[in-house]
Amino acid sequence: MTEPVYFFVCRTAMRIAISILCVTVYSVFTISLLNAEEPTKADIEFFETKIRPVLVKHCYKCHSSKSKEPKGGLLLDTRNGIRRGGDTGHGVVPGELDESQIISAMRYESLEMPPNEQLPASVIADFEKWVKRGAPDPREGRSLIQRKIDFDKARTYWAYQPIRKPSPPVLRDASWPRTKIDEFILARLEANQLQPATDAEPIQLVRRIYVDLIGLPPTPEQVDAFLADCGTSGTAGGTEIPQEAIERLIDGLLASPQFGERWGRHWLDVARYGESTGMERNYTYPHAWRYRDYVIASINADKPFDRFIVEQLAGDLLPAQTEDERYKNLVATGFLAIGPKSLNERNREQFAMDIVDDQIDVTSRAFLGLTVSCARCHDHKFDAIPQAEYYALAGIFRSTNTFYGTAGGGGNRQAGQLIGLRGMSASPVGVGGENAKAGQVIKQLTGQIKKLDAQLKRLKKKDTPANKTRAAKIEKQLIQLRKRLAASKKKAKPEASADKEPAVLVMGVQDGAKPSDTKLRVRGEPNDRGDTIPRGFLTVATKGTAANPPGDSSGRLQLAEWIVHPDNPLTARVAINRFWQNLFGRGLVVSLNNFGNNGELPSHPQLLDYLAADFVEEGWSSKRLIKQVMMSRVYQLSCQSDADLTELDPQNRLLSRQNQRRMEAEVIRDAMLIASGQLDLKPAEGSVVSQVGDGNVGRGLSADRFAVSSTKRSVYLPIVRAAVPEILRIFDFPEPSIIAAQRDVTTVPTQALYMLNSPFVLGQSKALAERVIENAGPSHRDRIVRAFRLTLSRPPSDDELARAEQYVTDGNDDQVWTELCHVLIASAEFRYIH
């Protein structure tokens, strides 16, 4: 059973206690992080993606062992060098920003480095974060650059081995497993002399299944229906739960429209979904919501995962039989367009290559589990990915036009267009629609004509030779301007009429007019070019020799087909691992975005390959896979285990039990709304951002415009970069600019304070209390039971019931019911899946 919920009369004491506890946990975590001596793999990945490339690009020329005479006696190409520093002090002091000279120099507080131009604020912030986390640095005294890559040797690594479907292992206890998955799990447990935990109780399992599949806890009526189907009152009592009842429940929830909203949000984390550009000039993406809705619809339709991948990379290049199919294919390519953009970048080529880098990064991490972007400036430090192959991929995306749609001006140096879709025809249009550019020209010409007309009238009032000469010139100008105005009006497309709908504006990509290979950029510098690199794919993940893309197209379709080819050793494994993580809170490979040499090894490699091979054989069906995992006994295990088992497998890597997981921010919010009876399950139309329109957030467009009250599901809340809704931000919603494989789970004071003081939480507590009073009748006992079941999906224990009755009796007014409901919503049990 779960721990009892207690009630405190002194609310102030409760707040202080929680705050002190949270501060203590946070402090211990911070200190332990800074004291870590060996960098973790996550630390190394952060260094390799955020720190080393900047040092190579901006610092090594003057501050490395290859410099003729290192300036200031400072070497930045080794860990010892950067920490020792130079003439002015230590380059980096782990954990100490004020004592780290490199931070001071980047901020232009003392020295100004790099001297030619200050680094962007986002880069400086990355270095500050790096120093705060202890400046983890894997570099030794010598360079780690690979001079020659042995692809045959590299392919011996497990992730590049062909996927083969292994036979289930032989077991000592053949009676325990229910599925093939269980056989692989039990084999590892038996090899380590461990016994699995007991099965979860029905009342715990039903809540787990509901939250995992649709992101909503079950109502009391739904719990009762499941228990009736199981023929039980809620506790297992040593009797197995009928698998037919579980299967019926899973099938029903998989068919629910809420399934796509739940699992669509999982994918949006990976796709770095956001509704603005972020960075220095944070312009809105009013049409990003179309991609969000595409993802939800695709998952509800159980679109084969290989097709799902191809559409996102090359939907614009796929044939379509209907206008609706054409629309969906084009919207899918928003995957490549919704990333962050540095609109303040002056260098057009730098901006273009930054977009390419974002597209390579999201494609390689999301689908292949490889950090290919680490090869932008040099050969990959850990994996067999030469810099030349980074630019083989870059040629594909450099031959692609990206339509992200932000208006120019106001500090936006890199305005972008959108795709206008009418019927089966798609063409680039301005942010305002098909006539946006023509409309701007017409407006400008009309203004000039109006001004000259006024001047002409003034000149004609005084009939002097000078005025006549000047008036004649203006009349000639007006003749030319009126001709240009007429031509512009003729060029502009007619406005929509009753029988002609306006073009639908879409974020996405299309092939460029002249696809071509691109040149290698030396040290990643956009204007320092080396040899031309033919477009192509990654050798290490290719069986045999892959054909280069045709010269008349970008190569995105061929790249997508290479990624989903059954011979690709990575794609199916990476996909299986993501599904598994969403059901267990931890992947079979912990480093979900990194299957390379610097990633973690799989805990159950045979199981991973069995599921990957089966996934491909059975048509890449996501719903079938999810059901397959949820029907396993290991998924249905209890989170509770004896002390010996916890001690022998503290991180549960062997899956001897189910993992207790905190619900994501969206689920916490939606659970409050459904408990209070306020949740509106109807999908949102568009987005708050589409209603607000184009603008620069924080510079003319207040972030408060997005803070609207809504009772829709949280997946429909506006995800504006740097302005994420408060409840999402507080409960570890991922930064929308990163490819988030797994969310952090922190315990910080702001979470406790939010649950205690937030107007939203207080409002839901009051609405829940009113619902309980209205529906449960006058009996205190009935009201308490109803409140528990609406929030925790279970009735109270005898002890909890007695304490709660005493609490509400002492209060003896309606406010005490609001306080009781608030305690239940603010409890840890409310936020966790058991």
Residue pairs with C-beta under 8 A, 6 or more apart in sequence:
1 797
2 792
2 794
2 829
2 834
3 829
4 797
4 799
4 800
4 803
5 788
5 792
5 796
5 800
5 823
5 824
5 827
5 829
6 803
7 803
7 804
7 807
7 820
7 823
8 14
8 823
9 807
9 810
11 756
11 819
14 756
15 752
15 753
15 756
18 749
18 752
18 756
19 749
19 752
19 753
21 752
22 747
22 748
22 749
22 751
22 752
23 749
25 747
26 746
26 747
26 748
26 749
33 133
33 134
34 94
34 95
34 132
34 133
34 134
35 134
36 43
36 134
36 136
39 47
39 134
39 136
39 137
39 138
40 136
41 591
41 594
41 598
41 599
41 600
42 591
43 133
43 134
43 136
44 136
44 138
44 598
45 371
45 591
45 594
45 598
46 129
46 130
46 133
46 136
47 130
47 136
47 137
47 138
48 138
48 371
48 374
48 381
48 382
48 598
49 371
49 373
49 374
50 126
50 129
50 130
51 126
51 127
51 130
51 137
52 139
52 381
53 374
53 376
53 377
53 524
54 119
54 123
54 126
54 127
55 76
55 77
56 377
56 378
56 523
56 524
57 377
57 523
57 524
57 525
58 113
58 114
58 119
59 76
59 113
59 114
60 66
60 67
60 76
60 77
60 523
61 67
62 70
62 71
63 70
63 71
63 72
63 74
63 75
63 76
63 77
64 70
64 75
64 76
64 77
65 75
65 77
65 78
65 143
66 77
70 86
72 86
72 87
72 88
73 86
73 87
74 81
74 85
74 86
74 87
74 91
75 81
75 82
75 84
75 86
76 82
76 91
76 102
77 139
77 143
78 139
78 140
78 141
78 142
79 137
79 138
79 139
79 140
80 141
81 91
82 91
82 92
82 102
82 135
82 137
83 90
83 91
83 92
83 93
83 94
83 135
83 137
84 90
84 91
85 91
85 92
85 101
86 101
88 101
88 110
88 111
89 99
89 101
90 99
90 100
90 101
91 100
91 101
91 102
92 100
92 101
92 102
92 103
92 131
92 135
93 99
93 100
93 131
93 135
94 131
94 134
94 135
95 131
95 132
95 134
95 135
96 131
97 103
97 128
97 131
97 132
98 104
100 131
100 135
101 110
101 111
102 113
102 127
103 124
103 127
103 128
103 131
104 110
104 111
105 111
105 112
105 113
106 113
106 118
106 119
106 123
106 124
106 127
107 124
108 118
112 118
120 279
120 280
120 342
120 344
121 280
122 279
122 280
122 342
130 136
138 144
144 381
145 378
145 379
145 381
146 379
146 380
146 381
149 379
149 384
149 386
150 384
151 384
151 539
151 540
154 160
154 383
154 384
154 540
155 161
155 384
155 540
157 597
158 601
158 602
158 605
159 369
159 569
159 570
159 573
159 595
159 596
159 599
160 540
160 541
160 569
160 570
161 569
162 543
162 567
162 569
163 569
163 572
163 573
163 609
163 612
163 613
163 616
164 609
164 613
165 609
165 610
165 613
165 614
165 617
166 606
166 609
166 610
168 180
168 183
168 184
168 187
168 610
169 183
169 184
169 187
169 606
170 187
171 177
171 183
171 186
171 187
171 190
172 190
173 186
173 190
176 182
176 186
176 196
176 633
177 183
177 185
177 186
177 633
178 243
178 631
178 632
178 633
179 628
179 631
179 632
179 633
180 610
181 607
181 610
181 611
181 628
181 629
181 632
181 634
182 632
182 633
182 634
184 604
184 606
184 607
184 610
185 196
185 604
185 607
185 632
185 634
185 654
185 655
186 196
188 603
188 604
188 654
188 655
189 195
189 196
189 654
189 655
189 656
192 648
192 649
192 654
194 645
194 648
194 649
194 654
194 656
195 645
195 656
196 633
196 634
196 637
196 656
196 657
197 637
197 638
197 639
197 640
197 641
197 645
197 656
197 657
197 658
198 236
198 637
198 638
198 640
199 236
199 240
199 241
199 633
199 636
199 637
199 638
200 208
200 236
200 636
200 637
200 638
200 639
200 658
200 834
201 234
201 235
201 236
201 638
202 226
202 227
202 230
202 232
202 234
202 235
202 236
202 241
203 223
203 227
203 234
203 235
203 793
203 794
204 638
204 639
204 834
205 241
205 246
205 636
206 218
206 222
206 223
206 226
206 227
206 249
206 793
207 217
207 218
207 223
207 793
207 794
207 833
207 834
208 658
208 833
208 834
209 246
209 249
209 250
209 253
209 630
210 216
210 217
210 218
210 222
210 253
211 217
211 663
211 667
211 833
212 262
212 582
212 583
212 630
212 833
213 250
213 253
213 254
213 256
213 259
213 262
213 626
213 630
214 253
214 256
214 258
214 259
214 261
214 262
215 258
215 261
215 262
215 265
215 664
215 666
215 667
215 670
215 713
216 258
216 262
216 667
216 670
216 671
216 674
216 679
217 671
217 674
217 675
217 793
218 226
218 793
219 674
219 790
220 786
220 789
220 790
220 793
223 789
223 793
226 245
226 249
227 233
227 234
229 242
229 245
229 248
229 249
230 241
230 242
230 245
231 242
232 239
232 241
234 794
241 636
243 631
246 630
246 631
246 636
247 627
247 631
250 627
250 630
250 631
251 627
253 259
254 623
254 626
254 627
257 300
257 683
258 681
258 713
259 299
259 300
259 623
260 295
260 296
260 297
260 298
260 299
260 300
261 296
261 683
261 713
261 715
262 715
263 299
263 582
263 622
263 626
264 292
264 295
264 296
264 298
264 299
264 715
265 664
265 666
265 714
265 715
266 578
266 582
267 295
267 299
268 292
268 295
268 715
269 734
269 740
269 741
269 743
270 365
270 366
270 578
270 739
270 740
270 741
271 291
271 295
271 312
271 335
271 338
271 362
271 366
271 739
272 338
272 339
272 340
272 362
272 736
272 737
272 738
272 739
272 740
273 288
273 291
273 292
273 338
273 719
273 736
274 285
274 288
274 338
274 339
274 340
274 719
274 720
274 721
274 736
274 737
275 284
275 285
275 286
275 288
275 289
275 687
275 689
275 718
275 719
275 720
275 721
276 282
276 283
276 284
276 285
276 689
276 697
276 720
276 721
276 722
276 723
277 283
277 285
277 340
277 341
277 342
277 343
277 404
277 406
277 721
278 340
278 341
278 721
278 722
278 736
278 737
279 340
279 341
279 342
279 343
279 344
279 721
279 737
280 342
280 343
280 344
280 411
281 342
281 343
281 344
281 410
281 411
281 412
281 696
281 699
282 696
282 697
282 698
282 699
282 720
282 721
282 722
282 723
283 341
283 343
283 406
283 407
283 412
283 694
283 695
283 696
283 697
284 406
284 689
284 692
284 693
284 694
284 695
284 697
284 701
284 720
285 338
285 404
285 405
285 406
285 507
285 689
286 405
286 687
286 689
286 690
286 692
286 693
286 694
287 405
287 418
287 505
287 506
287 507
287 690
288 334
288 338
288 507
288 687
288 689
289 686
289 687
289 689
289 690
290 331
290 334
290 506
290 507
291 331
291 332
291 334
291 335
291 338
291 507
292 687
292 715
292 716
293 331
293 683
294 328
294 331
294 332
294 334
296 683
296 715
297 328
298 308
298 311
298 332
299 622
302 621
302 622
302 623
302 624
303 311
304 619
304 620
304 621
305 575
305 615
305 620
305 621
305 622
306 564
306 571
306 616
306 620
307 620
309 367
309 560
309 563
309 564
309 571
310 318
310 557
310 560
310 561
310 564
311 318
311 328
311 329
311 332
311 333
312 332
312 333
312 335
312 336
313 333
313 335
313 336
313 363
313 556
313 557
313 559
313 560
313 563
314 333
314 556
314 557
314 559
314 560
315 328
315 329
315 330
315 331
315 332
315 333
315 508
316 329
316 330
316 333
316 426
316 508
316 509
316 510
316 511
317 511
317 553
317 556
317 557
318 329
318 557
320 326
320 329
320 424
323 423
323 424
326 421
326 423
326 424
326 426
327 421
327 504
327 506
330 419
330 421
330 426
330 506
330 508
331 506
331 507
331 508
332 508
333 508
333 509
333 510
334 506
334 507
334 508
335 362
336 359
336 362
336 363
336 397
336 400
336 402
336 508
336 509
337 402
337 403
337 404
337 507
337 508
337 509
338 404
338 507
339 355
339 358
339 359
339 362
339 737
340 358
340 721
340 737
341 351
341 354
341 355
341 404
341 406
341 414
341 416
342 351
342 354
342 414
343 406
343 411
343 412
343 413
343 414
343 415
344 411
344 412
344 413
345 351
345 354
345 413
345 414
346 413
347 526
347 527
348 414
349 526
349 527
350 526
351 413
351 414
352 398
352 526
353 394
353 398
353 521
353 526
355 397
355 402
356 394
356 397
356 398
357 373
357 376
357 394
359 397
359 400
359 402
360 372
360 373
360 390
360 393
360 394
360 397
361 371
361 372
361 373
361 739
362 739
363 393
363 559
363 563
364 370
364 371
364 372
364 373
364 393
365 371
365 372
365 593
365 594
365 739
365 741
366 593
366 739
367 563
367 570
367 571
367 574
367 575
368 538
368 541
368 563
368 568
368 570
368 571
368 574
368 595
369 570
369 573
369 574
369 577
369 589
369 591
369 592
369 593
369 594
369 595
369 596
369 599
370 383
370 385
370 538
370 541
370 570
370 594
370 595
370 596
371 380
371 383
371 593
371 594
371 596
371 598
372 380
372 385
372 389
372 390
372 393
372 538
373 390
374 380
374 381
374 382
374 383
374 385
375 385
375 386
375 387
375 389
375 390
376 387
376 390
376 521
376 524
377 387
377 523
377 524
378 387
378 523
379 385
379 386
379 387
380 386
380 596
382 596
382 597
382 598
383 540
383 596
383 597
383 598
384 539
384 540
385 538
385 540
387 520
388 520
388 531
388 533
389 533
389 536
389 537
389 538
389 539
391 518
391 519
391 520
391 521
391 533
392 533
392 534
392 535
392 536
392 537
393 535
393 536
393 537
393 538
393 559
394 518
394 533
395 516
395 517
395 518
395 533
395 534
395 535
395 555
396 535
396 549
396 554
396 555
396 556
396 559
397 554
397 556
398 512
398 516
398 518
399 511
399 512
399 514
399 515
399 516
399 518
399 535
399 553
399 554
399 555
400 509
400 510
400 511
400 512
400 554
400 556
401 428
401 509
401 510
401 511
401 512
402 416
402 509
403 416
403 417
403 418
403 419
403 428
403 506
403 507
403 508
403 509
403 510
404 416
404 418
404 507
405 416
405 417
405 418
405 431
405 505
405 507
406 412
406 414
406 415
406 416
406 431
406 694
407 415
407 431
407 432
407 694
408 415
409 415
410 696
410 699
410 700
411 696
411 699
412 696
415 431
416 431
417 428
417 429
417 430
417 431
418 428
418 429
418 430
418 431
418 505
418 506
418 507
419 426
419 427
419 428
419 429
419 505
419 506
419 507
419 508
419 510
420 426
420 427
420 428
420 429
420 433
420 434
420 503
420 504
420 505
420 506
421 503
421 504
421 505
421 506
422 501
422 502
422 503
422 504
426 506
426 510
427 434
428 510
429 436
429 437
429 503
429 505
430 436
430 437
430 440
431 694
432 439
433 502
433 503
433 505
434 493
434 502
434 503
435 492
435 493
435 495
438 488
438 489
438 491
438 492
438 493
439 492
441 488
442 485
442 488
442 489
442 492
445 481
445 484
445 485
445 488
446 485
448 481
449 478
449 481
449 482
449 485
452 474
452 477
452 478
452 481
453 478
455 474
456 471
456 474
456 475
456 478
459 467
459 470
459 471
459 474
460 467
460 471
494 500
495 502
496 502
509 556
511 553
511 554
511 556
512 554
515 551
515 552
515 553
515 554
515 555
516 551
517 532
517 533
517 534
517 535
518 532
518 533
519 529
519 530
519 531
519 532
519 533
520 529
520 530
520 531
520 532
520 533
521 528
521 529
521 530
522 528
522 529
522 530
534 548
535 548
535 549
535 555
536 546
536 548
536 549
537 546
537 559
537 562
541 568
541 569
541 570
542 562
543 567
543 569
546 562
547 558
548 555
549 555
549 558
549 559
550 558
562 568
563 571
564 571
566 616
570 595
572 612
572 613
572 615
572 616
572 620
573 589
573 595
573 608
573 609
573 612
574 592
574 595
575 612
575 615
576 588
576 608
576 611
576 612
576 615
576 625
577 587
577 588
577 589
577 592
577 608
578 587
578 592
578 741
579 622
579 625
579 626
579 629
580 587
580 588
580 611
580 629
581 587
581 592
581 741
581 742
583 626
583 629
583 630
583 635
584 635
584 655
584 658
584 659
585 659
585 661
586 652
586 659
587 741
587 742
588 602
588 603
588 604
588 605
588 607
588 608
589 595
589 599
589 600
589 601
589 602
589 603
589 608
590 600
590 603
591 598
591 599
591 600
592 741
592 742
593 739
593 741
594 600
602 608
603 653
603 654
603 655
604 655
611 625
611 628
611 629
614 628
615 621
615 625
618 624
629 635
630 636
634 655
634 658
635 658
636 658
637 656
637 657
637 658
638 657
638 658
639 657
639 658
639 659
639 660
639 834
640 657
641 656
641 657
645 656
645 657
649 656
652 659
660 832
660 833
660 834
661 832
661 833
662 745
662 831
662 832
662 833
663 671
663 831
663 832
663 833
664 731
664 732
664 733
664 743
665 714
665 727
665 728
665 729
665 730
665 731
665 732
665 733
666 713
666 714
666 715
666 717
666 728
666 733
667 714
668 727
668 731
668 830
668 831
669 714
669 727
669 728
669 760
670 679
670 713
670 714
671 791
671 830
672 760
672 761
672 764
672 825
673 679
673 711
673 764
675 764
675 768
675 790
675 791
675 825
676 764
676 765
676 767
676 768
676 771
677 767
677 768
677 771
678 711
678 764
678 767
679 711
679 713
680 711
680 712
680 713
681 713
682 712
683 712
683 713
683 716
684 710
684 712
684 713
684 716
687 716
687 718
688 705
688 706
688 708
688 710
688 717
688 718
689 706
689 718
689 720
692 701
692 705
692 706
695 701
697 703
697 720
697 722
697 723
698 722
698 723
703 720
703 722
703 723
706 718
706 720
706 723
706 725
707 725
707 726
708 718
710 716
710 717
714 728
717 725
717 728
718 725
719 736
721 736
721 737
724 733
724 736
726 754
726 758
727 754
727 758
727 760
730 750
730 751
730 754
731 751
732 743
732 744
732 745
732 746
733 743
734 740
734 743
734 744
754 761
755 761
755 825
755 826
756 826
761 822
761 825
761 826
762 822
764 825
765 818
765 819
765 821
765 822
765 825
766 818
766 821
768 787
768 790
768 791
768 821
768 825
769 787
769 814
769 817
769 818
769 820
769 821
771 790
772 783
772 786
772 787
772 790
772 817
772 821
773 783
773 814
773 817
775 786
776 782
776 783
776 785
776 786
776 787
777 783
780 805
780 808
780 809
781 801
781 805
783 808
783 817
784 796
784 801
784 804
784 805
784 808
784 820
785 795
785 796
785 801
787 817
787 820
787 821
787 824
788 794
788 795
788 796
788 800
788 824
789 795
791 821
791 824
791 825
791 827
791 830
792 824
792 827
792 829
792 830
796 804
804 820
807 816
807 820
808 816
808 817
808 820
810 816
811 819
824 830
